[in-house]
């Protein structure tokens, strides 16, 4: 897909990977320690970050469209994101679901 108009570019630098690594945003507002899923590390894992980011963006899109269409929505609308890490045919992959609660 080619964007017609670029609105924002997120930039982050990750060092060390999920095993004791860290990610930092270029604006100084993101500073997160990383650890593997289910691990004992002090940080979060990349799959949780993906789930949080995707659900936040989708919820913002729902609110934007609802506002444009003049459709009301509950103040406590929530999205639960689930991101699965697994393997298929010996290679790693992700599967994701969004569970939207509008009531």
C-alpha positions as CSV (number, residue, x, y, z in Angstrom):
1,X,0.0,0.0,0.0
2,X,1.2,3.5,-0.8
3,X,0.1,6.2,1.5
4,X,-1.4,9.3,-0.1
5,X,-0.4,11.5,2.8
6,X,2.2,10.7,5.4
7,X,0.9,11.8,8.9
8,X,3.5,10.4,11.2
9,X,6.5,8.1,11.3
10,X,7.2,6.2,14.6
11,X,10.8,5.5,15.2
12,X,12.3,3.2,17.8
13,X,15.7,1.6,18.3
14,X,16.0,-1.8,19.9
15,X,19.2,-3.3,21.3
16,X,19.7,-6.7,22.8
17,X,16.5,-8.2,21.6
18,X,13.9,-9.8,23.9
19,X,16.6,-11.3,26.2
20,X,17.4,-8.3,28.4
21,X,17.2,-5.8,25.6
22,X,15.6,-2.4,25.5
23,X,13.7,-0.2,23.1
24,X,13.8,3.6,23.0
25,X,11.8,6.1,20.9
26,X,13.5,8.9,19.0
27,X,11.5,11.5,20.9
28,X,12.7,10.3,24.4
29,X,9.1,9.3,25.5
30,X,9.5,5.5,24.9
31,X,12.0,3.7,27.2
32,X,11.1,0.1,27.7
33,X,13.0,-2.9,29.0
34,X,12.4,-6.2,27.1
35,X,12.1,-9.8,28.2
36,X,10.8,-13.0,26.6
37,X,7.1,-14.0,27.0
38,X,6.6,-15.9,30.3
39,X,10.2,-15.1,31.2
40,X,11.5,-13.8,34.5
41,X,13.0,-10.6,33.0
42,X,12.2,-7.2,34.3
43,X,10.6,-5.9,31.1
44,X,7.7,-6.5,28.9
45,X,7.7,-8.6,25.8
46,X,7.4,-7.4,22.2
47,X,4.1,-9.2,21.7
48,X,2.5,-7.2,24.6
49,X,3.7,-4.0,23.0
50,X,2.2,-5.0,19.7
51,X,-1.1,-5.9,21.4
52,X,-1.2,-2.5,23.2
53,X,-0.3,-0.5,20.2
54,X,-2.8,-2.2,17.8
55,X,-5.7,-2.1,20.3
56,X,-5.0,1.6,21.0
57,X,-4.9,2.5,17.3
58,X,-8.1,0.5,16.6
59,X,-10.0,2.1,19.5
60,X,-9.0,5.6,18.3
61,X,-10.2,4.7,14.8
62,X,-13.6,3.6,16.2
63,X,-13.9,6.9,18.1
64,X,-13.0,8.9,15.0
65,X,-15.5,7.2,12.8
66,X,-18.2,7.3,15.4
67,X,-17.7,11.0,15.8
68,X,-17.8,11.6,12.1
69,X,-21.0,9.5,11.7
70,X,-22.5,11.2,14.9
71,X,-22.9,7.8,16.5
72,X,-22.6,7.6,20.2
73,X,-20.5,5.0,22.0
74,X,-20.1,4.1,25.7
75,X,-17.5,6.1,27.5
76,X,-15.9,2.8,28.7
77,X,-15.5,1.2,25.3
78,X,-12.6,-1.3,25.5
79,X,-10.6,-3.5,23.2
80,X,-8.8,-6.6,24.4
81,X,-6.0,-7.6,22.0
82,X,-4.6,-11.1,22.0
83,X,-1.3,-11.7,20.1
84,X,-0.1,-15.3,19.8
85,X,3.5,-16.3,19.2
86,X,3.9,-19.7,17.7
87,X,5.4,-21.8,14.9
88,X,4.1,-23.1,11.6
89,X,6.3,-25.5,9.5
90,X,9.3,-24.7,11.7
91,X,9.1,-20.9,11.4
92,X,7.9,-18.3,13.9
93,X,4.7,-16.4,13.3
94,X,2.1,-14.2,15.0
95,X,-1.6,-14.5,15.1
96,X,-3.7,-11.7,16.5
97,X,-7.3,-11.0,17.5
98,X,-9.1,-7.9,18.7
99,X,-12.1,-8.4,21.0
100,X,-14.2,-5.2,21.1
101,X,-16.6,-4.4,23.9
102,X,-19.1,-1.6,23.1
103,X,-21.4,-2.2,26.0
